[in-house]
């Protein structure tokens, strides 16, 4: 009889559920995709339902439910924090304690109530950073590897290192709250006017425009960094232990002013601060990884935790660091804790053996729901959408590749939804990377967001090293590493274009084409690369092949299928709404193709009403 | 039609139950008051009974009206609960935590930011909501918390249990989303 283990992360942010059957990952999904509430922290009711349905079981067949962290230890940290900061931390105390008194101290009961009486299995609890470590090591292709997990904070740990071997992970050292790289990065996210816990990747995207002129100041005054990667923060510059803001007045005085108000103009100061904190982040990650390497002696590294989503730091670590191979969990944030916890229960609690597979046991992170052609057709008919079903795939691919070649923007909805924050070709908006207009159109008319951020390229794996400075056939299916565009594809900028690089308006700077694939080339010629291969990506790979045959270009633009503030679309209804409310030209739902120009007037969704549903991130 | 428009039978039962309870409670309070001030007599008791019966007879068929009273009562109760929670939390924080802050060191002072050795959880420790100590199957009650505090040597945390109980009693069942600009502690 099979053993079913359900991993859950919840009650903080990014709730998720993951189901493992006999050690094999069957399903995993974030709750926000179903509820349409970004970073939904509630119990992942719908994600659990989906996981059970995907496995074809009900709650009575779950053997173990494992929660991704130890609530009492986390509560102890909270109480210690209040004790340390009293009497000036009342604002945070008033916010936090009722949540614990009402719910979080009684998690076994809460979980059982949510799963219903049918569930008679065990409810157990993992350690937060061990869950991250497990999510990084167990699905990786390595038999043994050093482990590095970095996030804001779990129970006490903020960074942890260890070693994985076979079916065992050993987390041997950690850095503890309040000294946290994740918190430090988030403090600068807050100070530069972006939203904590969702704007960090904007800071990373902003960094290449600036110079790290505050790096030394940060390392001198705010954060003491040791050679072994240990980090100590001067807490007088921060407010997160006692208030509901990240930074203190002292921090504001150090950087000559209050935080940038959200949505206001981004100045050179914010740009240089972004460059500076990114440089510090890379230094910390680099030194901590070296420390992990020294302790473990391994040439492989696995990473997880929110900071592991910093693909610029990951790219530098791979290029310049001591490891031959690095594997990063694509759901590196807390959502991935659900998967890690489930795998921990299988390997550590039950002591089951593990075979490291050269393939990808994360299965492209395509672990969410999928929808059949019949179901989609019925849905489209029911709402009166005009669509055409292609029974011949070659015909479909030819039409879509042709539209992209004409500069059209396509909503691409195929197969199982991605687990993790990135769209990897199942719920993606795609376009022609060669067109200088693609970036502007996608940003302003579809994503409705700041235009300084670059889009990520998808590249056929067999051509990756022709386009980017990587090894031949480099396997980067999760968009977690940055590499530079090859020299011979770069454009030499004219004097007038160089002059535009000093324009305070970042939209002017980003509009200068820097390569033959300008839509994905950042101002420093870098790109967040995702490789696409036949085994993992199926039809998406074949579409890119067809595009390559037509244009000679093995690269397309890929961005997540959503607008700003909206969770990535989950089902055909979400995708159709997003398509109808934006200026996307075409929507492909499995075999069904919809063209915007053919849709009846009454079906078009009002853009402003649609945007109003979502809080800006 | 007397205006029974409540869509949900559960709501309707709650409103009717509320009106019966509040009327009987008010009647009981009036009787107690009469006894206290010395106006207790058959006539005054009868008057109270008539008032209570009248309220029930007149009120119960007018569910729309008593629904308004019900909503007002709930709003007032929620407001009271929220204020009471704030008072309880403030007293607890400024008395207990501010005092504790002066009576000893904190983990921040004991622990540096340098790497600390740690151990991976044993297979038996997963049952526990707390740390690495092994434990029994957890029921999801404050008993788990008390046992964890005792086993892990953090006995002073037991003294927070009355606070939790008070907070649960004063739970206004409002939405408690985390503040938007922090993701720090809870």
Interface residues (C-beta under 8 A of the other chain):
Chain A: X12 X13 X41 X66 X70 X71 X72 X73 X76 X77 X78 X79 X80 X81 X82 X83 X84 X85 X86 X87 X89 X90 X92 X93 X94 X95 X96 X97 X98 X99 X100 X101 X102 X104 X105 X106 X107 X108 X109 X110 X111 X112 X122 X123 X124 X125 X126 X127 X130 X152 X153 X155 X156 X157 X160 X161 X162 X169 X170 X171 X172 X173 X174 X175 X176 X178 X179 X183 X186 X190 X195 X196 X197 X224 X226 X228 X230 X231 X232 X233 X235 X240 X241 X244 X245 X246 X291 X344 X345 X348 X349 X351
Chain B: X85 X86 X89 X90 X93 X94 X97 X98 X100 X101 X106 X107 X108 X111 X112 X113 X114 X115 X116 X117 X118 X119 X120 X121 X123 X126 X127 X128 X129 X130 X131 X137 X138 X139 X140 X141 X142 X144 X145 X148 X154 X157 X160 X163 X164 X167 X168 X171 X176 X177 X178 X179 X180 X181 X182 X183 X184 X185 X186
